[in-house]
């Protein structure tokens, strides 16, 4: 039985990757393996793409067909229950955009998250009030309860990333601090929060100065790069900026490496991280000193 839609988990992705490697090691294509088992090829494709739960009978049949050894069979079968459990984000489905369902599995396994925003404070650095004010501008039809729920989900993501010791590296222009989001108190709180965040050892914050020359991310919409230390899970790039609530997601090497290179150059062209605290204090003093 397929699980209620909540997105794949990292454990699920790891097991289907192992099953796929076993099939390839046995020299079988998807149609060949499916025919040997009397399945429709789409059934096996969906299983290998983690679109369905891992059924005990199906997985056992696959391991037998692929000639898996006793130790590997025992290990995989022993991990099935955990792989079929929903991710921590399952109760937050109502607050998630559709594209986030599968990306959350990658975020939960990421060792480093690099993020860029061309005009606003990046999402993973936002306060609840700032996040709700952004939502109010982008989704004016949402009611207050929906915006509050989405902000609470964002705070939970930030908490989980810190708990799993994911390193966060954010770069954005100084002018993003001057975009008036919400009221005066919202901006004051957000700037103070950024000052505290920039002092953390697990976060790097870089700023592009106001009159900086163009860099590779100039004009590029909000972007996140997930570096994953689990070999079965590919690095991912998420680029927002289309219709509200939508994003493009890539996990193939070319776009991931291309955006990584663009981030690298943009960070080299940005101010050094050790200047961030000074700039944030200057921005605060300019408005409220």
C-alpha positions as CSV (number, residue, x, y, z in Angstrom):
1,X,0.0,0.0,0.0
2,X,1.4,3.4,-1.0
3,X,2.0,5.8,1.9
4,X,-0.1,8.9,2.3
5,X,1.6,11.5,0.2
6,X,4.2,13.3,2.4
7,X,7.4,12.9,0.3
8,X,10.3,10.5,0.3
9,X,12.6,10.2,3.3
10,X,16.4,9.9,3.2
11,X,16.2,6.3,4.4
12,X,13.8,5.4,1.7
13,X,16.0,7.0,-1.0
14,X,19.0,5.1,0.3
15,X,17.3,1.7,0.1
16,X,15.8,2.2,-3.4
17,X,19.3,3.3,-4.6
18,X,20.7,0.0,-3.2
19,X,18.0,-2.0,-4.9
20,X,18.7,-0.2,-8.2
21,X,22.4,-0.9,-7.9
22,X,21.7,-4.6,-7.2
23,X,19.5,-4.8,-10.4
24,X,22.2,-3.1,-12.4
25,X,24.8,-5.4,-10.9
26,X,22.7,-8.4,-12.0
27,X,22.8,-7.1,-15.6
28,X,19.1,-6.5,-15.7
29,X,17.2,-3.6,-17.2
30,X,13.9,-2.4,-15.6
31,X,11.8,-4.2,-18.3
32,X,13.9,-7.4,-17.9
33,X,13.6,-7.5,-14.1
34,X,9.9,-6.7,-14.2
35,X,9.3,-9.5,-16.8
36,X,11.2,-12.0,-14.7
37,X,9.0,-11.1,-11.7
38,X,5.8,-10.9,-13.7
39,X,5.4,-7.2,-13.0
40,X,4.5,-4.3,-15.2
41,X,7.7,-2.2,-15.7
42,X,6.0,0.9,-14.3
43,X,5.6,-0.9,-11.0
44,X,9.4,-1.3,-10.7
45,X,10.1,2.2,-12.0
46,X,7.9,3.7,-9.3
47,X,9.5,1.6,-6.6
48,X,13.0,2.7,-7.8
49,X,11.9,6.3,-7.9
50,X,10.6,6.0,-4.3
51,X,7.1,6.9,-5.4
52,X,5.6,4.1,-3.4
53,X,6.2,2.5,0.0
54,X,8.6,-0.5,0.1
55,X,6.4,-3.6,0.3
56,X,8.0,-6.5,2.1
57,X,7.0,-9.1,-0.5
58,X,8.1,-7.0,-3.4
59,X,11.5,-6.2,-1.9
60,X,12.0,-9.8,-1.0
61,X,11.2,-10.9,-4.5
62,X,13.6,-8.3,-5.9
63,X,16.5,-9.4,-3.7
64,X,16.0,-13.0,-4.8
65,X,15.8,-12.1,-8.5
66,X,19.0,-10.0,-8.1
67,X,20.9,-12.8,-6.3
68,X,21.6,-10.7,-3.2
69,X,23.7,-12.3,-0.6
70,X,22.3,-13.3,2.8
71,X,24.0,-10.5,4.7
72,X,22.7,-7.8,2.3
73,X,19.3,-9.3,2.2
74,X,19.1,-9.3,6.0
75,X,20.3,-5.7,6.2
76,X,17.9,-4.3,3.6
77,X,14.9,-6.2,5.0
78,X,15.8,-5.0,8.5
79,X,15.7,-1.4,7.3
80,X,12.3,-1.5,5.6
81,X,10.2,-0.5,8.5
82,X,12.3,2.6,9.2
83,X,12.3,3.5,5.5
84,X,8.5,3.4,5.3
85,X,8.0,5.7,8.2
86,X,7.0,9.2,7.2
87,X,9.4,12.1,7.6
88,X,9.2,14.5,10.5
89,X,7.6,17.0,8.1
90,X,4.6,14.7,7.5
91,X,2.3,16.7,9.9
92,X,3.2,19.9,8.1
93,X,1.9,18.8,4.7
94,X,-0.7,21.5,4.7
95,X,2.0,24.2,5.0
96,X,4.2,22.9,2.2
97,X,4.4,23.7,-1.5
98,X,4.1,20.6,-3.6
99,X,7.8,20.8,-4.7
100,X,8.9,20.7,-1.0
101,X,7.5,17.3,-0.5
102,X,10.5,15.5,-2.0
103,X,13.1,18.2,-1.3
104,X,12.6,17.8,2.4
105,X,14.2,14.3,2.3
106,X,17.3,15.9,0.8
107,X,17.3,18.8,3.3
108,X,17.1,16.3,6.1
109,X,20.3,14.6,4.9
110,X,22.2,17.8,3.8
111,X,25.6,18.5,5.4
112,X,25.7,22.0,3.8
113,X,22.9,24.2,2.5
114,X,24.0,27.2,0.4
115,X,21.4,29.8,-0.4
116,X,21.1,33.0,-2.4
117,X,18.3,35.6,-2.6
118,X,18.5,38.6,-5.0
119,X,16.1,40.9,-3.1
120,X,15.2,39.6,0.4
121,X,16.7,37.9,3.4
122,X,17.0,34.2,2.5
123,X,14.2,32.1,3.8
124,X,16.4,30.0,6.2
125,X,17.5,33.2,7.9
126,X,14.1,34.8,8.3
127,X,12.2,35.5,11.5
128,X,8.6,34.4,11.8
129,X,7.2,37.9,11.4
130,X,9.4,38.6,8.4
131,X,8.4,35.3,6.8
132,X,4.7,36.1,7.3
133,X,5.1,39.6,5.9
134,X,6.8,38.2,2.8
135,X,4.0,35.7,2.4
136,X,1.4,38.5,2.8
137,X,3.1,40.3,-0.2
138,X,3.5,37.2,-2.4
139,X,0.2,35.5,-1.5
140,X,-2.2,38.3,-0.6
141,X,-5.1,35.8,-0.8
142,X,-3.9,33.8,2.1
143,X,-5.4,34.3,5.5
144,X,-3.4,35.0,8.7
145,X,-3.7,31.4,10.0
146,X,-2.2,30.0,6.8
147,X,0.7,32.5,6.9
148,X,1.3,31.6,10.6
149,X,1.3,27.9,9.8
150,X,3.8,28.4,7.0
151,X,6.1,30.5,9.3
152,X,5.9,27.8,12.0
153,X,7.0,25.2,9.4
154,X,9.9,27.4,8.4
155,X,11.0,27.8,12.0
156,X,10.8,24.0,12.4
157,X,13.1,23.6,9.4
158,X,15.6,26.0,10.8
159,X,15.5,24.1,14.1
160,X,16.0,20.7,12.5
161,X,18.9,22.0,10.3
162,X,20.7,23.3,13.4
163,X,19.9,20.1,15.3
164,X,21.4,17.9,12.6
165,X,24.4,20.2,12.5
166,X,23.9,21.2,8.9
167,X,26.2,24.1,7.8
168,X,24.3,27.1,6.3
169,X,26.1,29.5,3.9
170,X,24.0,32.4,2.7
171,X,24.8,35.2,0.4
172,X,22.6,38.2,-0.6
173,X,22.9,41.9,-1.4
174,X,23.0,44.6,1.3
175,X,20.0,46.2,-0.5
176,X,17.9,43.2,0.7
177,X,18.2,44.7,4.2
178,X,16.6,47.9,2.9
179,X,13.6,46.3,1.3
180,X,10.9,47.2,3.7
181,X,9.1,44.0,4.6
182,X,6.3,44.4,7.1
183,X,6.5,47.3,9.6
184,X,9.4,49.0,11.4
185,X,9.4,46.5,14.2
186,X,9.5,43.5,11.8
187,X,12.7,44.9,10.1
188,X,14.3,45.8,13.4
189,X,13.7,42.3,14.7
190,X,15.0,40.7,11.5
191,X,18.2,42.7,11.5
192,X,18.9,41.9,15.1
193,X,18.3,38.2,14.3
194,X,20.7,38.3,11.5
195,X,23.4,39.8,13.8
196,X,23.0,36.9,16.1
197,X,22.9,34.3,13.3
198,X,26.1,35.7,11.7
199,X,28.0,35.1,15.0
200,X,27.1,31.4,15.0
201,X,29.9,28.9,14.1
202,X,27.6,26.8,11.9
203,X,26.5,29.8,9.7
204,X,28.3,31.9,7.1
205,X,26.6,35.1,6.0
206,X,28.1,37.1,3.1
207,X,26.8,40.4,1.7
208,X,27.3,42.1,-1.7
209,X,27.8,45.8,-1.3
210,X,25.4,48.3,-2.7
211,X,27.6,49.4,-5.6
212,X,29.1,46.0,-6.4
213,X,29.7,45.0,-10.0
214,X,27.6,42.2,-11.5
215,X,28.4,38.7,-10.4
216,X,27.2,35.3,-11.7
217,X,24.0,35.3,-9.6
218,X,23.0,38.8,-10.6
219,X,19.4,38.6,-11.6
220,X,19.1,34.9,-10.7
221,X,16.0,34.1,-8.5
222,X,16.2,32.7,-5.0
223,X,18.4,29.6,-5.1
224,X,19.3,26.8,-2.7
225,X,22.1,24.2,-3.1
226,X,21.9,21.1,-0.9
227,X,25.2,19.3,-0.5
228,X,24.5,15.7,0.7
229,X,27.0,13.5,2.4
230,X,25.1,10.3,1.8
231,X,26.4,8.7,-1.4
232,X,23.0,7.3,-2.4
233,X,21.4,10.8,-2.4
234,X,22.5,13.3,-5.1
235,X,23.2,16.9,-4.4
236,X,20.2,19.1,-5.4
237,X,19.6,22.6,-6.6
238,X,16.2,24.4,-6.0
239,X,15.5,27.6,-7.9
240,X,12.4,29.5,-7.0
241,X,11.2,32.6,-8.9
242,X,8.4,31.4,-11.2
243,X,4.8,31.4,-10.2
244,X,4.2,31.7,-6.5
245,X,4.6,28.4,-4.7
246,X,6.6,26.8,-7.6
247,X,10.2,25.9,-8.0
248,X,12.6,24.1,-10.4
249,X,14.5,21.2,-8.8
250,X,17.5,19.5,-10.3
251,X,19.7,16.6,-9.1
252,X,21.7,15.9,-12.2
253,X,25.4,16.8,-12.2
254,X,25.4,19.5,-14.8
255,X,23.0,22.0,-13.3
256,X,24.2,21.2,-9.7
257,X,27.9,21.8,-10.7
258,X,27.0,24.9,-12.7
259,X,25.1,26.6,-9.9
260,X,27.8,25.6,-7.4
261,X,30.3,27.3,-9.6
262,X,28.1,30.4,-9.8
263,X,27.8,30.4,-6.0
264,X,31.5,30.0,-5.6
265,X,32.3,33.0,-7.7
266,X,29.6,35.2,-6.2
267,X,30.9,34.4,-2.7
268,X,34.5,35.3,-3.8
269,X,33.1,38.7,-5.1
270,X,31.0,39.3,-2.0
271,X,32.4,40.9,1.2
272,X,34.3,38.7,3.5
273,X,32.3,36.9,6.2
274,X,34.2,38.7,8.9
275,X,32.8,42.0,7.7
276,X,29.2,40.9,7.9
277,X,28.7,41.8,11.6
278,X,30.1,45.3,11.0
279,X,27.8,45.9,8.0
280,X,24.8,44.7,9.8
281,X,25.5,47.0,12.7
282,X,26.0,49.9,10.3
283,X,22.6,49.1,8.8
284,X,21.0,49.0,12.2
285,X,22.6,52.2,13.3
286,X,21.6,54.0,10.1
287,X,17.9,53.3,10.8
288,X,17.6,53.1,14.6
289,X,20.6,54.5,16.3
